[in-house]
Amino acid sequence: MLQNILLVALGSALGGTLRYLTSLPPFLKSNNEVQFIPTLVVNSLGSFLIGIGFVLFLKENPSPKTSLFLLTGILGGFTTFSGFSLELYRLIENGQTPMALSYLLGSVLLGIAFAAFGIIVASKF
C-alpha cells in the first residue's frame, strides 16, 4: 500500500510540474494573452494520452503499479480532465449514454456552481 501511494505521489509531482510549466513562456507569452489556452491544451493532451494509455494497457497488460504511476499519478497530476474524459467514454461505450450525459452536465454545472460559491464565500472575508 505504501509503495502504491509513493508511486502515485511521485507521478503526481511530475504531472503537476509539467502542468505548471505549460503556464510559463513560451506557452503563455504575456498576461494579456488568453489565459485558458494552456488549460485547454493540457486537458486535450491529457485526454489524448489517457486514451493511448488505456489501449496500450489493455493490449500489453502492464503491472497495476505502472498504471498507478503513469495514469493515476502523472496524468492525474497533469490533468484530472483526462480521467473524466475516459470515464465518459467508457460509459458511452457501455451503452450508458444517459448516465454519461448526466455525469457530463452534472460535473460541469456543479464545477461552475461550486466555483461561484467559493468566490462568494471568499469575498465575504
Legacy VTK file of the C-alpha trace (Angstrom):
# vtk DataFile Version 3.0
C-alpha trace
ASCII
DATASET POLYDATA
POINTS 125 float
0.000 0.000 0.000
2.753 2.484 0.901
4.585 1.690 -2.335
1.405 2.428 -4.319
0.956 5.746 -2.525
4.556 6.690 -3.264
4.159 5.772 -6.949
1.061 7.971 -7.251
2.744 10.784 -5.303
5.857 10.732 -7.482
3.801 10.570 -10.677
1.556 13.393 -9.455
4.578 15.547 -8.682
5.877 15.008 -12.213
2.473 15.639 -13.794
1.879 18.739 -11.685
5.297 20.090 -12.621
4.563 19.526 -16.310
1.222 21.289 -15.855
2.921 24.265 -14.199
5.484 24.503 -16.991
2.692 24.970 -19.540
1.742 28.209 -17.785
5.192 29.704 -18.425
6.702 31.222 -21.568
6.840 30.181 -24.368
3.461 28.505 -23.785
1.907 31.658 -22.338
3.693 34.702 -23.704
2.112 37.542 -21.710
-0.510 38.411 -19.135
-2.620 39.876 -21.952
-2.871 36.523 -23.703
-5.958 34.368 -23.335
-5.392 32.614 -20.011
-7.355 29.441 -20.663
-5.299 28.317 -23.670
-2.711 26.362 -21.606
-5.531 24.655 -19.676
-7.320 23.775 -22.898
-4.091 22.348 -24.321
-3.311 20.387 -21.143
-6.821 18.951 -20.900
-6.847 17.970 -24.573
-3.360 16.468 -24.433
-4.135 14.647 -21.185
-7.296 13.168 -22.704
-5.351 12.056 -25.777
-2.630 10.475 -23.631
-5.067 8.642 -21.371
-6.767 7.252 -24.488
-3.429 5.936 -25.728
-2.606 4.605 -22.268
-5.968 2.879 -21.993
-5.488 0.994 -25.278
-1.850 0.129 -24.569
-2.703 -1.098 -21.092
-5.465 -3.324 -22.488
-3.063 -4.803 -25.064
0.122 -5.030 -23.012
-1.402 -5.704 -19.581
1.352 -3.999 -17.557
1.530 -4.200 -13.796
-1.016 -2.261 -11.740
1.916 -0.270 -10.338
2.752 1.005 -13.827
-0.851 2.147 -14.239
-0.780 3.858 -10.843
2.399 5.748 -11.720
1.566 6.724 -15.317
-2.210 7.124 -15.440
-3.239 7.945 -11.883
-0.014 9.719 -10.963
1.431 11.581 -13.944
-1.792 12.152 -15.890
-3.739 12.734 -12.677
-1.246 15.409 -11.672
-1.183 16.821 -15.187
-4.976 16.981 -15.530
-7.944 15.303 -13.866
-9.868 16.097 -17.035
-8.198 13.114 -18.702
-9.758 10.723 -16.196
-13.113 12.459 -16.561
-12.897 12.080 -20.351
-12.061 8.385 -20.128
-14.890 7.740 -17.665
-17.342 9.465 -20.027
-16.066 7.453 -22.981
-16.417 4.176 -21.085
-19.981 4.999 -20.025
-20.921 5.731 -23.655
-19.053 2.647 -24.880
-21.016 0.517 -22.399
-24.331 1.891 -23.666
-24.888 4.118 -20.652
-25.348 7.316 -22.655
-27.978 8.865 -20.323
-25.630 8.285 -17.372
-22.730 9.788 -19.368
-24.771 12.890 -20.212
-25.839 13.241 -16.581
-22.228 12.900 -15.469
-21.068 15.431 -18.064
-23.700 18.039 -17.270
-23.506 17.420 -13.540
-19.735 17.771 -13.482
-19.711 20.988 -15.495
-22.665 22.594 -13.717
-21.504 21.569 -10.242
-17.998 22.767 -11.061
-19.306 26.185 -12.076
-21.696 26.346 -9.112
-19.041 25.414 -6.562
-16.521 27.810 -8.101
-19.123 30.591 -7.812
-19.930 29.516 -4.251
-16.244 29.585 -3.336
-15.897 33.065 -4.821
-18.942 34.286 -2.882
-17.725 32.776 0.400
-14.179 34.082 -0.045
-15.484 37.550 -0.963
-17.207 37.791 2.433
-13.880 37.732 4.277
LINES 1 126
125 0 1 2 3 4 5 6 7 8 9 10 11 12 13 14 15 16 17 18 19 20 21 22 23 24 25 26 27 28 29 30 31 32 33 34 35 36 37 38 39 40 41 42 43 44 45 46 47 48 49 50 51 52 53 54 55 56 57 58 59 60 61 62 63 64 65 66 67 68 69 70 71 72 73 74 75 76 77 78 79 80 81 82 83 84 85 86 87 88 89 90 91 92 93 94 95 96 97 98 99 100 101 102 103 104 105 106 107 108 109 110 111 112 113 114 115 116 117 118 119 120 121 122 123 124
